């Protein structure tokens, strides 16, 4: 049976932004998802996927650009899959993010929003990330346009980002606007050195090759860490490259490497070896120092992380007398940040290495009123735990994108803190959890914070207060603007 030919749709008007950074149009009562477009664009679209209720496609021609559209600064826009909103004015990005949070909380959470505050935008919209991971590939990705030329194109090696949805395709990135220098300089130097010294780039399908991945971490303190992952050991070649990097980049605080012969790129279970400098860099925030190792988690936008934590602390309404539980504490950044304003802070996190970092950061800053536990939240946070540490006055929770396990929600309800500050990178799962907490808590304030300009991602903080608190203790209705 012949496959149905997908139609080419002409003069389609893009109507609005949808989830995951795509835009949507409506064609014959069907929703059409189109990437790299903005509301108001009129475009021709080649359909690539056809379902009963929706279509997907890509733009073949721009008939009329939207007045909201701007020229993206990056030459790789639309190919590498990152920064999907670089073609949209930043003020409009913030409007769409604010609207998405409002919609999710009202529609999914069924929350009455009395105090939803304006989103806090990022002063830096370019070069704001402090960590990037690049992949080496022995064959660079060819774009649809390049393939369409029918020319005999050379598949040169690449070091850059994976094409979305294609595990073995890597876009060769020459200048990335996400991370400040020396990030681009380091990556381009390694590419050039590898070419001159005939070092092999990893074959992702066949799973062999010398250069595999590169992680670069930078800090607001000016310190820089580079981690090179090799797919196989070759001491002479490895030391040659690493020595050349030390000579070329004297500003490197930390140069590390790992021999990763596994079938995946995850380094959490691998031994990472310090080759030059120290095995960590330092980040600073409000006089506190945070030690960042090669596997440490730290919010990837340092400046906006400070905004996020300041807002979290303010909404927690701490007076110095509270017992605070910090759930999903990670490396204890929030816990240590608020410790000076609390009686005690108890952090819980699944990853044991993160808890080690959290304890080290408390010690580094002379903080003596924090305690950290590693384990699955729904197992650790039980009646015996609460009896041992005291009932929390405030719970701060910052779960992963999937939100909180229903058992954790039930434990929070049972612990009955006066206030909950819920930090989330996914307002849809946050809204679902707010609905579960609604029987005992009301939403008093909502504060979005944009951590990731030019993407659809947004952080959101919600303050909840117990419905049975005396009016004199309530923060609901207070103005914190």
C-alpha positions, 0 to 999 in steps of 0.5 A: 500500500502506497504511503499517503503523501504529506501535503504542503500547506500555503499561507498558514498564519501562526496564531500562538505559542504552544508548550515546549516552545513550538507555535501553533496554527489551525488548519481545517479544524486541526492544530498544526505545530510548527517550530521556529515560528512566532505568532503573526508569521504567515508561512508555507508549511510542509507537513511531516506528521499527520494524526487525527487531531493534529499535524506537525510540519516545518516552514518551507517559505516565509510569506510574511514575517510577524511584527514580533519577529527579530533576527536571531544573533546565532548562526546555528538558530533553528538547527541545534535545537537550543534557544528556540525563541531567539527570533522573538523579542525578549519582552514577548518571551516574558509575556508568554512565560507569565501567561503559561504559568497563569494558565497552568495554575488556573486550569490544572491547579484550579487555583485562585490567583490573588497575588501573581507578581510580574516575572523577574526577567534576566538582565543577561539574555546572552552568555548567561549559562555557567555550564555547557556540555558538548559532544564530539562526532566523527560526522557533522550533521548536514542540514536539509538545505545542504542535502538539497543542494545535491553537492558532494558535501564533506562530512567533517568532524563536529563538536557541538550539540545533538540535534533534537530527537536524533541521538547520533547527529551533532551540529558543529558549533562555532560560536555559542551565545549561551556561555561566556568566554573562554567557552567558545575558545576552548571548544574551537581550540580542541577542534583545531588541535585534534585536526592537526594531530589526527585525533579521532572524534567519537563515532556515536553509532559504532561507539568508538573514537578518542574525543567523546564529550567536553564539559565547561563550567564557569563561575561568577568568580571568574573561575573556569573548569573544563572536563574532557571525556575520552572514549578510550585511553591513549596516554600520549595523545591525552597528555598532549591535548591536555598539556596544550590546553594548559598552555593555551588557557592559563586561566583554567582553574581546573582541568579534569578528564575521564576515560568513559568506555561505557555505552552512554555519556553519563559521567555520574558513575565515572572516576573524574581525574584532576589533571591540572589545578584543583578539582573544584571551582567556587561560586559566590552568592551574598557572601557565601561560597559554594564549592562546585565539583565536576559532578555538582549540581548548581543552577545554570544561571548564576545571576538568576539563581540569586534572584530565585533564592532571594524571592524564596527566602522572602516568601518563606517569611523567616524570623530566625525562629523557624525549623525549615525542611528543604526538600530535594535540597540538591547540593544544599544551596537554598538550605545554606542560603536561608540558614542565617534567617532560620533556627535550623534547616533540614535538607533531604536529597536522593543523591548521596554525592549531592548531600556530601556537597551540601555538608561541605558547603555548610562547613565552608561557610561556618554554618552550624544549623543545617543537617542533611540526609540522603535517601528517597524523599517518600521513604526518609520523610516519615512520622519518625523523622518528623518526631526526631527533628521537630515539626517544620514551621516552613517547608521549601520544596524544589522537586525535579520536572516530574513534580512531587510523588503523591506520597510526599504530598501526603507526608507534607499534609501530615507534617502540617507546616504553616507555610510551604514555598514550592519552587518549580521548573515545570508549572504544569506538574507544580499546578497538579501538586497544588491541587493536591495540597488545596484541601489544607493550603491556599495559594498566597503569592506566585513569583515567576523567575526567568532563568533561561532566556530564549527558551520556553523554560521558566522557574516559578515560586508559589507561597502556600499558607495553611488554611487554619492559621490565625489571621495575625500570622497570615501572609496572604494579602500582604504586599511584598512588591 
